[in-house]
């Protein structure tokens, strides 16, 4: 099964205040680093979903990018648009465009899960105690061993993920990540060990990571 990467890069960066995908990352930019990471011998091609013309230009100049697609208002719209550019019968890794710190080892673990045709998310265990709140009042303290922080890539057979998004759209379900759409359909999803350094750039203070 051929493996493709779908880079979701259509966010408006409201919390960042500027286009975080174009922030400097060493000698390059955040989005260029992400595209470089997925320019991997076992990944057949990259579909870049974006709305910024400069990001689109960068994508068109990357040899590994097979298609640059205009994204939608919601992430689900963008992923659906990108999935339509990926061949049926293949496997897709969906990754956040603002997550440039993915390590080679973590990507290799994702590729292994893809080769085994698993539905998965890259994740890490919680370090801190979590509290369930009602406003400013603690309701309970769940067992953190039952929770994990979800990262990307998240992966699934392309056709299965497409059906999950399509069904959710028809039934009015809105998920917070790709795997939540698979879970909504009753599909088994497993965790692949991630790295704590696989951070997503979201807030202005996140510049310190670059």
FIVO-554854 format. One line per field, with one value per residue: residue in three letters; x negated, y negated, z negated of N, C-alpha, C in turn; residue number from 1. Coordinates in nm, 4 decimals. Atoms other than C-alpha are relative to their C-alpha. Example, Ala and Ser with C-alpha at 12.3 -4.5 7.8 and 13.67 -1.06 7.14 Angstrom:
BEGIN
aa	[Ala, Ser] .
n_c1	[-0.0890, 0.0820] .
n_c2	[0.1190, 0.1190] .
n_c3	[0.0000, 0.0060] .
ca_c1	[-1.2300, -1.3670] .
ca_c2	[0.4500, 0.1060] .
ca_c3	[-0.7800, -0.7140] .
c_c1	[-0.0900, 0.0770] .
c_c2	[-0.1200, -0.1090] .
c_c3	[0.0000, -0.0730] .
i	[1, 2] .
***
This chain:
BEGIN
aa	[Unk, Unk, Unk, Unk, Unk, Unk, Unk, Unk, Unk, Unk, Unk, Unk, Unk, Unk, Unk, Unk, Unk, Unk, Unk, Unk, Unk, Unk, Unk, Unk, Unk, Unk, Unk, Unk, Unk, Unk, Unk, Unk, Unk, Unk, Unk, Unk, Unk, Unk, Unk, Unk, Unk, Unk, Unk, Unk, Unk, Unk, Unk, Unk, Unk, Unk, Unk, Unk, Unk, Unk, Unk, Unk, Unk, Unk, Unk, Unk, Unk, Unk, Unk, Unk, Unk, Unk, Unk, Unk, Unk, Unk, Unk, Unk, Unk, Unk, Unk, Unk, Unk, Unk, Unk, Unk, Unk, Unk, Unk, Unk, Unk, Unk, Unk, Unk, Unk, Unk, Unk, Unk, Unk, Unk, Unk, Unk, Unk, Unk, Unk, Unk, Unk, Unk, Unk, Unk, Unk, Unk, Unk, Unk, Unk, Unk, Unk, Unk, Unk, Unk, Unk, Unk, Unk, Unk, Unk, Unk, Unk, Unk, Unk, Unk, Unk, Unk, Unk, Unk, Unk, Unk, Unk, Unk, Unk, Unk, Unk, Unk, Unk, Unk, Unk, Unk, Unk, Unk, Unk, Unk, Unk, Unk, Unk, Unk, Unk, Unk, Unk, Unk, Unk, Unk, Unk, Unk, Unk, Unk, Unk, Unk, Unk, Unk, Unk, Unk, Unk, Unk, Unk, Unk, Unk, Unk, Unk, Unk, Unk, Unk, Unk, Unk, Unk, Unk, Unk, Unk, Unk, Unk, Unk, Unk, Unk, Unk, Unk, Unk, Unk, Unk, Unk, Unk, Unk, Unk, Unk, Unk, Unk, Unk, Unk, Unk, Unk, Unk, Unk, Unk, Unk, Unk, Unk, Unk, Unk, Unk] .
n_c1	[-0.0852, 0.0779, -0.0208, 0.0042, -0.0132, -0.0883, 0.0402, -0.1098, 0.0679, -0.0964, -0.0438, 0.0061, 0.1025, -0.0560, 0.0672, 0.1396, 0.0065, 0.0709, 0.0023, 0.1035, 0.0639, 0.1092, 0.1013, 0.1316, 0.0349, 0.1388, 0.0236, -0.1177, -0.1227, -0.0712, -0.0660, 0.1035, 0.0521, -0.0999, 0.0046, 0.1267, -0.0118, -0.0841, 0.0633, 0.0579, 0.0007, -0.1154, -0.1222, -0.0130, -0.0172, -0.0595, -0.1052, 0.0023, -0.1277, 0.0303, -0.0739, 0.0939, 0.0629, 0.1431, 0.0115, -0.0303, 0.1163, 0.1029, -0.0415, 0.0151, 0.1425, 0.0564, -0.0137, -0.0786, -0.1414, -0.0683, -0.1178, -0.0266, -0.1454, -0.0504, -0.0706, -0.1295, -0.0126, 0.0226, 0.1035, -0.0631, -0.0152, 0.1329, 0.0428, -0.0813, 0.0516, 0.1277, -0.0199, -0.0462, 0.1179, 0.0809, -0.0605, -0.0748, 0.0763, 0.1291, 0.0008, 0.0325, 0.0460, -0.0438, 0.0905, -0.0190, 0.1035, 0.0725, 0.0678, 0.1229, 0.1023, -0.0139, 0.1313, 0.0095, -0.0411, -0.1463, -0.0551, 0.0195, -0.1022, -0.1247, 0.0057, -0.0193, -0.1432, -0.0665, 0.0256, -0.0845, -0.1363, -0.0694, -0.0465, 0.0782, 0.0453, 0.1248, -0.0379, 0.0896, -0.0740, -0.0046, 0.0952, -0.0592, -0.1352, -0.1037, -0.1182, -0.1250, -0.0435, -0.1255, 0.0449, 0.1245, -0.0138, 0.0381, -0.1053, 0.0637, 0.1376, 0.0050, 0.1250, 0.0686, 0.0464, -0.1015, -0.0005, 0.1222, -0.0033, 0.0015, 0.0811, -0.0040, -0.0993, -0.1009, -0.0028, -0.1055, -0.0227, -0.0628, -0.1425, -0.0690, -0.0048, -0.0914, -0.1372, -0.0267, -0.0266, -0.1237, -0.1115, -0.0094, -0.0583, -0.1421, -0.0713, 0.0207, 0.1004, 0.1228, 0.1066, 0.1113, 0.1164, -0.0391, -0.0404, -0.1328, -0.0970, 0.0051, -0.0629, -0.1434, -0.0483, 0.0218, 0.1254, 0.1032, 0.1156, 0.1048, 0.1012, 0.1395, 0.0759, 0.0539, 0.1069, -0.0476, 0.0469, -0.0787, -0.0906, -0.0705, 0.0127, -0.1365, -0.0039, 0.1203, 0.1121, 0.0581, 0.1186, 0.1235, 0.0386, 0.0542] .
n_c2	[0.1199, 0.1237, 0.0939, 0.1419, 0.0935, 0.1152, 0.1044, 0.0940, 0.1279, 0.1041, 0.0767, 0.1464, 0.0493, 0.1103, 0.0113, 0.0351, 0.1380, 0.0039, -0.1322, -0.0784, -0.0912, 0.0705, 0.0413, -0.0601, -0.1248, -0.0145, 0.0694, -0.0168, 0.0398, -0.1101, -0.0876, -0.0684, -0.1080, -0.1069, -0.0664, -0.0730, -0.1200, -0.0994, -0.0388, -0.1249, -0.1001, -0.0891, 0.0781, 0.0137, 0.1403, 0.0878, 0.0940, 0.1161, 0.0719, 0.1305, 0.1138, 0.1103, -0.0128, -0.0247, -0.1413, -0.0770, 0.0106, -0.0875, -0.1365, -0.0305, -0.0103, -0.1179, -0.1152, -0.1081, 0.0383, -0.0391, 0.0846, 0.1073, 0.0140, 0.1082, -0.0507, 0.0573, 0.0757, -0.0930, -0.0997, -0.1140, 0.0336, -0.0050, -0.1393, -0.0614, 0.0475, -0.0657, -0.1431, -0.0206, 0.0033, -0.1188, -0.1140, -0.1023, -0.1219, 0.0319, 0.0292, 0.1418, 0.0583, 0.1393, 0.0691, 0.1443, 0.0803, 0.0789, -0.0922, -0.0273, -0.0653, -0.1451, -0.0647, -0.1100, -0.1239, -0.0003, -0.0209, -0.1412, -0.0765, 0.0245, -0.0735, -0.1419, -0.0186, 0.0103, -0.1243, -0.1027, 0.0471, 0.0352, 0.1370, 0.0371, 0.1369, 0.0136, 0.0568, -0.0120, -0.0036, 0.1236, 0.0109, 0.0713, -0.0338, 0.0797, 0.0277, 0.0313, 0.1235, 0.0689, 0.1367, 0.0006, -0.1004, -0.1355, -0.1006, -0.1288, -0.0164, -0.1279, -0.0736, 0.0435, -0.1163, -0.0312, 0.1080, 0.0284, 0.1215, -0.0363, 0.0794, -0.0508, -0.0525, -0.0990, -0.0756, -0.0965, -0.0197, 0.1198, -0.0173, -0.0072, 0.1344, 0.0786, -0.0375, 0.0497, 0.1437, 0.0187, -0.0345, 0.1021, 0.1189, -0.0264, -0.0163, 0.1173, -0.0215, 0.0770, -0.0526, 0.0915, -0.0466, -0.0968, -0.1266, 0.0096, -0.0371, -0.1451, -0.0481, 0.0229, -0.1102, -0.1259, -0.0602, -0.0105, 0.0889, -0.0304, 0.1036, -0.0250, 0.0885, 0.1219, 0.0682, 0.1207, 0.1162, 0.0160, 0.1073, 0.0784, 0.1435, 0.0517, 0.1317, 0.0813, -0.0433, -0.1221, 0.0365, -0.0400, -0.1343, 0.0019] .
n_c3	[0.0000, -0.0069, 0.1107, -0.0339, 0.1114, -0.0187, 0.0941, 0.0237, 0.0248, -0.0380, 0.1168, -0.0107, 0.0957, 0.0786, 0.1301, -0.0219, -0.0455, -0.1277, -0.0606, 0.0688, -0.0941, -0.0676, 0.0975, -0.0254, 0.0688, -0.0447, -0.1265, -0.0849, 0.0684, 0.0651, -0.0968, -0.0778, 0.0839, 0.0011, -0.1307, -0.0066, 0.0826, -0.0674, -0.1272, 0.0486, -0.1070, 0.0100, -0.0190, -0.1453, -0.0354, 0.1004, -0.0378, 0.0890, 0.0020, 0.0594, -0.0558, -0.0176, -0.1310, 0.0158, 0.0381, -0.1211, -0.0891, 0.0560, -0.0276, -0.1425, -0.0313, 0.0670, -0.0906, 0.0596, 0.0046, -0.1239, -0.0197, 0.0951, -0.0006, 0.0846, 0.1165, 0.0339, 0.1244, 0.1103, -0.0279, -0.0655, -0.1418, -0.0604, -0.0106, -0.1059, -0.1284, -0.0230, -0.0226, -0.1374, -0.0868, 0.0311, -0.0704, 0.0737, 0.0270, 0.0606, 0.1436, 0.0169, 0.1259, 0.0084, 0.0929, 0.0150, -0.0639, 0.1001, 0.0916, -0.0754, 0.0816, -0.0080, -0.0115, -0.0963, 0.0663, 0.0126, -0.1339, -0.0348, 0.0711, -0.0728, -0.1267, 0.0328, 0.0260, -0.1293, -0.0736, 0.0615, -0.0292, 0.1235, 0.0212, 0.1177, 0.0236, 0.0734, 0.1283, 0.1159, 0.1270, 0.0785, 0.1109, 0.1129, 0.0448, -0.0662, 0.0808, -0.0688, 0.0646, -0.0272, 0.0260, 0.0774, 0.1060, -0.0380, 0.0062, 0.0255, -0.0454, -0.0725, -0.0033, -0.1215, -0.0750, -0.1013, -0.0977, -0.0757, -0.0814, -0.1416, -0.0918, -0.1371, -0.0925, 0.0269, -0.1247, -0.0286, -0.1424, -0.0565, -0.0275, 0.1280, 0.0570, -0.0830, 0.0371, 0.1351, -0.0103, -0.0755, 0.0879, 0.1044, -0.0618, -0.0248, 0.1262, 0.0840, 0.1042, -0.0173, 0.0833, 0.0298, -0.0749, -0.1019, 0.0604, 0.0597, -0.1039, -0.0065, 0.1224, -0.0175, -0.0820, 0.0696, -0.0447, 0.1038, -0.0175, 0.0976, 0.0196, -0.0348, 0.0887, -0.0576, 0.0728, 0.0666, -0.0749, -0.1223, 0.0413, -0.1016, 0.0219, 0.0123, 0.0644, -0.0232, 0.0849, -0.0545, -0.0798, 0.0712, -0.0436, -0.1365] .
ca_c1	[0.0000, -0.1461, -0.1872, -0.1105, -0.1362, 0.1327, 0.0089, 0.2929, 0.1692, 0.4838, 0.5131, 0.5697, 0.3123, 0.5468, 0.3675, 0.0236, 0.0990, -0.1074, -0.1565, -0.3425, -0.4165, -0.6487, -0.8408, -1.2167, -1.3292, -1.7068, -1.7991, -1.4499, -1.0861, -0.8490, -0.6520, -0.9685, -1.0985, -0.7723, -0.7841, -1.1472, -1.0680, -0.8019, -1.0238, -1.0975, -1.1817, -0.8849, -0.6341, -0.5058, -0.4131, -0.2854, 0.0433, 0.0242, 0.3540, 0.3214, 0.4774, 0.1729, 0.0243, -0.3354, -0.2894, -0.1339, -0.4327, -0.6730, -0.4703, -0.4718, -0.8509, -0.8996, -0.9711, -0.7935, -0.4661, -0.2305, 0.0589, 0.1278, 0.4941, 0.6846, 0.8069, 1.1451, 1.2742, 1.2623, 0.9849, 1.2271, 1.2973, 0.9255, 0.8556, 1.1446, 1.0084, 0.6640, 0.7917, 0.9525, 0.6029, 0.4694, 0.5219, 0.7843, 0.6439, 0.3481, 0.2581, 0.2403, 0.0451, 0.2116, -0.0186, 0.0149, -0.1703, -0.2743, -0.4416, -0.8016, -0.9773, -0.8823, -1.1850, -1.3078, -1.2518, -0.8908, -0.8249, -0.9717, -0.7324, -0.4460, -0.5584, -0.5777, -0.2191, -0.1154, -0.2786, -0.0771, 0.2354, 0.3195, 0.5298, 0.3195, 0.2238, -0.1184, -0.0927, -0.2717, -0.1627, -0.0644, -0.3312, -0.1096, 0.1988, 0.5145, 0.8267, 1.1826, 1.3210, 1.6562, 1.5502, 1.2880, 1.4011, 1.2442, 1.4967, 1.2623, 0.9049, 0.9056, 0.6407, 0.3852, 0.2756, 0.5972, 0.5095, 0.2563, 0.1691, 0.2472, -0.0028, -0.0372, -0.0954, 0.2278, 0.2728, 0.5322, 0.6113, 0.7154, 1.0546, 1.1504, 1.0600, 1.2481, 1.5618, 1.5294, 1.5097, 1.7954, 2.0216, 1.9415, 2.0269, 2.3592, 2.4464, 2.3236, 2.0357, 1.7329, 1.4138, 1.1050, 0.8531, 0.8488, 0.8748, 1.1893, 1.3680, 1.2507, 1.3592, 1.7014, 1.7359, 1.6362, 1.2929, 1.0179, 0.7422, 0.4098, 0.1379, -0.2110, -0.4716, -0.5567, -0.8148, -0.7525, -0.9489, -0.6955, -0.5356, -0.2837, -0.3509, -0.0369, -0.1094, -0.3528, -0.5610, -0.6195, -0.8816, -1.1311, -1.1275, -1.2418] .
ca_c2	[0.0000, -0.3346, -0.5901, -0.9590, -1.2565, -1.5225, -1.8450, -2.0493, -2.4073, -2.6183, -2.7629, -3.1347, -3.1675, -3.3923, -3.3130, -3.3644, -3.6985, -3.6162, -3.3286, -3.0785, -2.8575, -3.1245, -3.1856, -3.1259, -2.7746, -2.7685, -2.8560, -2.7837, -2.8254, -2.6153, -2.4851, -2.4083, -2.2032, -2.0076, -1.9346, -1.8294, -1.5826, -1.4125, -1.4003, -1.0419, -0.7481, -0.5477, -0.8300, -0.8394, -1.2066, -1.5019, -1.6871, -2.0364, -2.1982, -2.5702, -2.9117, -3.1373, -3.2090, -3.2142, -2.8770, -2.7473, -2.8766, -2.6968, -2.3798, -2.4013, -2.4326, -2.1226, -1.8149, -1.5828, -1.7764, -1.6216, -1.8632, -2.1970, -2.2332, -2.5317, -2.4638, -2.5406, -2.7335, -2.4281, -2.1711, -1.8957, -2.0773, -2.1033, -1.7378, -1.6305, -1.8468, -1.6945, -1.3375, -1.3812, -1.4373, -1.1107, -0.7894, -0.5433, -0.2294, -0.4108, -0.5064, -0.8619, -1.0303, -1.3569, -1.6105, -1.9652, -2.2204, -2.4044, -2.0993, -2.1099, -1.9138, -1.5607, -1.3373, -1.0799, -0.8030, -0.9055, -0.9249, -0.5759, -0.4451, -0.6061, -0.4509, -0.1077, -0.1492, -0.2549, 0.0517, 0.2610, 0.0664, -0.0373, -0.3412, -0.5368, -0.8632, -0.9665, -1.0354, -1.0756, -1.0002, -1.2793, -1.3995, -1.6126, -1.5443, -1.6532, -1.8027, -1.7967, -2.1448, -2.3187, -2.6793, -2.7339, -2.4398, -2.0933, -1.8209, -1.5228, -1.4069, -1.1431, -0.8759, -1.0185, -0.6665, -0.6454, -0.9543, -1.0519, -1.3736, -1.3379, -1.4634, -1.4216, -1.2421, -1.0503, -0.7730, -0.5527, -0.3897, -0.6777, -0.5325, -0.4587, -0.8086, -0.9614, -0.7643, -0.8677, -1.2377, -1.2067, -1.0319, -1.2847, -1.5696, -1.4100, -1.3481, -1.6788, -1.5414, -1.7666, -1.6063, -1.7688, -1.5528, -1.2955, -0.9939, -1.1279, -1.0799, -0.7197, -0.6667, -0.8101, -0.5319, -0.2691, -0.2052, -0.0805, -0.3389, -0.2683, -0.4915, -0.5031, -0.6403, -1.0001, -1.2453, -1.5199, -1.7509, -1.7104, -2.0442, -2.2486, -2.6198, -2.7965, -3.1024, -3.3959, -3.2621, -2.9436, -3.1334, -3.0295, -2.6766, -2.7882] .
ca_c3	[0.0000, 0.1046, -0.1733, -0.1226, -0.3545, -0.3870, -0.5456, -0.6960, -0.6745, -0.6374, -0.9868, -1.0315, -1.3140, -1.5118, -1.8382, -1.6857, -1.5234, -1.2135, -0.9741, -1.1905, -0.8897, -0.7521, -1.0745, -1.0453, -1.1345, -1.1215, -0.7633, -0.6348, -0.7447, -0.9521, -0.6525, -0.4565, -0.7488, -0.7641, -0.3907, -0.4242, -0.7027, -0.4885, -0.1793, -0.2754, -0.0510, -0.1823, -0.1323, 0.2251, 0.2222, 0.0207, 0.0549, -0.0926, -0.1932, -0.2563, -0.1977, -0.2046, 0.1392, 0.0126, -0.1550, 0.1673, 0.3660, 0.1329, 0.1756, 0.5542, 0.5498, 0.3330, 0.5502, 0.3052, 0.3200, 0.5746, 0.5184, 0.3518, 0.2559, 0.1207, -0.2309, -0.3830, -0.6805, -0.9077, -0.9405, -0.8408, -0.5129, -0.4461, -0.5191, -0.2957, -0.0138, -0.0570, -0.0708, 0.2689, 0.4137, 0.2704, 0.4713, 0.3556, 0.2001, 0.0451, -0.3115, -0.4443, -0.7225, -0.8255, -0.9906, -1.1231, -0.9139, -1.2303, -1.3867, -1.2539, -1.5292, -1.4235, -1.4733, -1.2230, -1.4775, -1.5393, -1.1664, -1.1210, -1.3863, -1.1970, -0.8698, -1.0347, -1.1615, -0.8108, -0.6584, -0.9035, -0.7940, -1.1489, -1.2347, -1.4808, -1.6396, -1.7579, -2.1299, -2.4606, -2.8180, -3.0530, -3.2933, -3.5130, -3.7193, -3.5408, -3.7005, -3.5730, -3.6379, -3.6639, -3.6215, -3.8896, -4.1054, -4.0877, -4.0097, -4.0039, -3.9472, -3.6706, -3.6561, -3.4137, -3.3160, -3.1129, -2.9052, -2.6404, -2.4600, -2.0900, -1.8332, -1.4596, -1.2285, -1.2564, -1.0043, -0.8395, -0.5075, -0.2826, -0.1869, -0.5470, -0.6635, -0.3691, -0.4588, -0.8220, -0.7350, -0.4846, -0.7329, -1.0036, -0.7655, -0.6772, -1.0422, -1.1832, -1.3898, -1.4428, -1.5703, -1.7156, -1.5292, -1.2505, -1.4771, -1.6421, -1.3079, -1.2937, -1.6532, -1.5663, -1.3081, -1.5630, -1.4112, -1.6422, -1.6840, -1.8535, -1.9916, -1.8436, -2.0860, -2.0055, -2.1351, -2.3878, -2.1593, -1.8768, -1.9585, -1.7637, -1.7249, -1.8447, -2.0610, -2.0261, -2.3163, -2.1174, -1.9188, -2.1865, -2.0426, -1.6992] .
c_c1	[-0.0880, 0.0381, -0.0153, 0.0103, 0.0938, -0.0371, 0.1124, -0.0592, 0.0897, 0.0465, -0.0184, -0.1007, 0.0503, -0.0748, -0.1448, -0.0147, -0.0760, -0.0062, -0.1160, -0.0729, -0.1199, -0.1043, -0.1340, -0.0208, -0.1406, -0.0209, 0.1198, 0.1227, 0.0673, 0.0596, -0.1021, -0.0615, 0.0970, -0.0034, -0.1271, 0.0072, 0.0769, -0.0490, -0.0841, 0.0136, 0.1211, 0.1331, 0.0096, 0.0138, 0.0714, 0.1104, 0.0000, 0.1324, -0.0220, 0.0880, -0.0907, -0.0770, -0.1498, -0.0250, 0.0255, -0.1183, -0.1122, 0.0337, -0.0207, -0.1453, -0.0669, 0.0211, 0.0879, 0.1496, 0.0650, 0.1216, 0.0063, 0.1479, 0.0395, 0.0828, 0.1307, -0.0018, -0.0317, -0.1057, 0.0583, 0.0179, -0.1334, -0.0475, 0.0780, -0.0506, -0.1313, 0.0145, 0.0436, -0.1150, -0.0890, 0.0678, 0.0776, -0.0878, -0.1360, 0.0175, -0.0440, -0.0442, 0.0398, -0.0823, 0.0304, -0.1157, -0.0837, -0.0701, -0.1301, -0.1049, 0.0085, -0.1358, 0.0036, 0.0481, 0.1512, 0.0652, -0.0148, 0.1029, 0.1365, 0.0044, 0.0195, 0.1468, 0.0795, -0.0177, 0.0815, 0.1480, 0.0811, 0.0577, -0.0631, -0.0105, -0.1336, 0.0339, -0.1030, 0.0843, -0.0026, -0.1055, 0.0688, 0.1358, 0.0993, 0.1211, 0.1192, 0.0646, 0.1441, -0.0241, -0.1326, -0.0002, -0.0366, 0.1179, -0.0588, -0.1425, -0.0107, -0.1387, -0.0723, -0.0519, 0.0972, 0.0016, -0.1344, 0.0197, -0.0159, -0.0827, 0.0338, -0.1428, 0.1037, 0.0251, 0.1146, -0.0009, 0.0824, 0.1511, 0.0820, 0.0127, 0.0950, 0.1450, 0.0367, 0.0320, 0.1327, 0.1216, 0.0195, 0.0639, 0.1496, 0.0809, -0.0252, -0.0960, -0.1253, -0.1052, -0.1104, -0.1309, 0.0471, 0.0516, 0.1386, 0.1092, 0.0029, 0.0692, 0.1521, 0.0633, -0.0197, -0.1260, -0.0995, -0.1196, -0.1010, -0.0977, -0.1358, -0.0826, -0.0600, -0.1165, 0.0572, -0.0442, 0.0788, 0.1104, 0.0634, -0.0120, 0.1390, 0.0039, -0.1285, -0.1202, -0.0657, -0.1198, -0.1287, -0.0465, -0.0746, -0.1498] .
c_c2	[-0.1238, -0.0940, -0.1425, -0.0819, -0.1129, -0.1015, -0.1029, -0.1333, -0.1179, -0.0853, -0.1495, -0.0622, -0.1184, -0.0190, -0.0434, -0.1452, -0.0201, 0.1415, 0.0809, 0.0947, -0.0629, -0.0537, 0.0667, 0.1250, 0.0348, -0.0825, 0.0047, -0.0525, 0.1231, 0.0948, 0.0729, 0.1150, 0.1179, 0.0771, 0.0825, 0.1311, 0.1098, 0.0328, 0.1241, 0.1063, 0.0927, -0.0730, -0.0393, -0.1451, -0.0748, -0.0820, -0.1115, -0.0743, -0.1313, -0.1077, -0.1198, 0.0201, 0.0270, 0.1447, 0.0887, -0.0026, 0.0917, 0.1456, 0.0389, 0.0174, 0.1203, 0.1226, 0.1120, -0.0304, 0.0318, -0.0864, -0.1047, -0.0348, -0.1152, 0.0582, -0.0717, -0.0749, 0.0876, 0.1030, 0.1208, -0.0248, 0.0122, 0.1437, 0.0711, -0.0407, 0.0686, 0.1477, 0.0289, -0.0047, 0.1225, 0.1220, 0.0934, 0.1234, -0.0239, -0.0248, -0.1447, -0.0305, -0.1468, -0.0694, -0.1492, -0.0757, -0.0801, 0.0878, 0.0464, 0.0840, 0.1525, 0.0644, 0.1110, 0.1308, 0.0081, 0.0222, 0.1453, 0.0880, -0.0164, 0.0797, 0.1495, 0.0288, -0.0064, 0.1276, 0.1160, -0.0349, -0.0237, -0.1416, -0.0463, -0.1507, 0.0074, -0.0681, 0.0236, 0.0033, -0.1360, 0.0035, -0.0505, 0.0584, -0.0879, -0.0121, -0.0237, -0.1164, -0.0354, -0.1459, 0.0043, 0.1060, 0.1379, 0.0946, 0.1367, -0.0031, 0.1346, 0.0629, -0.0337, 0.1167, 0.0375, -0.1028, -0.0097, -0.1308, 0.0396, -0.0986, 0.0431, 0.0358, 0.0908, 0.0713, 0.0973, 0.0299, -0.1163, 0.0151, 0.0051, -0.1383, -0.0892, 0.0315, -0.0548, -0.1494, -0.0264, 0.0309, -0.1055, -0.1271, 0.0163, 0.0039, -0.1132, 0.0191, -0.0812, 0.0526, -0.1017, 0.0452, 0.1089, 0.1296, -0.0075, 0.0346, 0.1515, 0.0617, -0.0130, 0.1125, 0.1362, 0.0725, 0.0046, -0.0867, 0.0314, -0.1176, 0.0511, -0.0968, -0.1194, -0.0532, -0.1252, -0.1262, -0.0291, -0.1027, -0.0704, -0.1479, -0.0618, -0.1432, -0.0784, 0.0453, 0.1273, -0.0278, 0.0481, 0.1381, -0.0021, -0.0303] .
c_c3	[0.0000, -0.1138, 0.0517, -0.1283, 0.0393, -0.1070, -0.0090, -0.0439, 0.0359, -0.1161, 0.0180, -0.0950, -0.0807, -0.1309, 0.0147, 0.0422, 0.1290, 0.0549, -0.0570, 0.0942, 0.0686, -0.0974, 0.0314, -0.0841, 0.0463, 0.1255, 0.0933, -0.0734, -0.0584, 0.1038, 0.0872, -0.0783, -0.0016, 0.1317, 0.0146, -0.0781, 0.0729, 0.1415, -0.0268, 0.1083, -0.0039, 0.0134, 0.1460, 0.0436, -0.1108, 0.0649, -0.1040, 0.0123, -0.0737, 0.0625, 0.0266, 0.1309, -0.0108, -0.0414, 0.1211, 0.0961, -0.0476, 0.0298, 0.1450, 0.0397, -0.0653, 0.0882, -0.0543, -0.0036, 0.1342, 0.0281, -0.1100, 0.0124, -0.0917, -0.1131, -0.0251, -0.1316, -0.1216, 0.0396, 0.0722, 0.1492, 0.0721, 0.0185, 0.1100, 0.1384, 0.0340, 0.0311, 0.1435, 0.1005, -0.0189, 0.0624, -0.0928, -0.0190, -0.0621, -0.1498, -0.0172, -0.1427, 0.0007, -0.1083, -0.0005, 0.0645, -0.0965, -0.1027, 0.0663, -0.0729, 0.0034, 0.0240, 0.1044, -0.0618, -0.0119, 0.1354, 0.0426, -0.0709, 0.0674, 0.1303, -0.0243, -0.0266, 0.1299, 0.0810, -0.0551, 0.0127, -0.1271, 0.0113, -0.1307, -0.0156, -0.0719, -0.1321, -0.1078, -0.1272, -0.0687, -0.1095, -0.1258, -0.0380, 0.0750, -0.0916, 0.0918, -0.0750, 0.0366, -0.0340, -0.0720, -0.1099, 0.0536, -0.0194, -0.0336, 0.0503, 0.0707, -0.0071, 0.1306, 0.0834, 0.1116, 0.1132, 0.0717, 0.0756, 0.1460, 0.0798, 0.1434, 0.0393, -0.0666, 0.1325, 0.0104, 0.1492, 0.0549, 0.0148, -0.1286, -0.0621, 0.0794, -0.0364, -0.1369, 0.0026, 0.0707, -0.0870, -0.1085, 0.0540, 0.0197, -0.1291, -0.0984, -0.1151, 0.0314, -0.0975, -0.0214, 0.0628, 0.0956, -0.0618, -0.0625, 0.1013, 0.0191, -0.1214, 0.0094, 0.0817, -0.0671, 0.0408, -0.1162, 0.0360, -0.1087, -0.0096, 0.0477, -0.0838, 0.0747, -0.0814, -0.0654, 0.0735, 0.1267, -0.0231, 0.1187, -0.0344, 0.0034, -0.0491, 0.0259, -0.0824, 0.0512, 0.0901, -0.0654, 0.0411, 0.1322, 0.0015] .
i	[1, 2, 3, 4, 5, 6, 7, 8, 9, 10, 11, 12, 13, 14, 15, 16, 17, 18, 19, 20, 21, 22, 23, 24, 25, 26, 27, 28, 29, 30, 31, 32, 33, 34, 35, 36, 37, 38, 39, 40, 41, 42, 43, 44, 45, 46, 47, 48, 49, 50, 51, 52, 53, 54, 55, 56, 57, 58, 59, 60, 61, 62, 63, 64, 65, 66, 67, 68, 69, 70, 71, 72, 73, 74, 75, 76, 77, 78, 79, 80, 81, 82, 83, 84, 85, 86, 87, 88, 89, 90, 91, 92, 93, 94, 95, 96, 97, 98, 99, 100, 101, 102, 103, 104, 105, 106, 107, 108, 109, 110, 111, 112, 113, 114, 115, 116, 117, 118, 119, 120, 121, 122, 123, 124, 125, 126, 127, 128, 129, 130, 131, 132, 133, 134, 135, 136, 137, 138, 139, 140, 141, 142, 143, 144, 145, 146, 147, 148, 149, 150, 151, 152, 153, 154, 155, 156, 157, 158, 159, 160, 161, 162, 163, 164, 165, 166, 167, 168, 169, 170, 171, 172, 173, 174, 175, 176, 177, 178, 179, 180, 181, 182, 183, 184, 185, 186, 187, 188, 189, 190, 191, 192, 193, 194, 195, 196, 197, 198, 199, 200, 201, 202, 203, 204, 205, 206, 207, 208, 209, 210] .
***
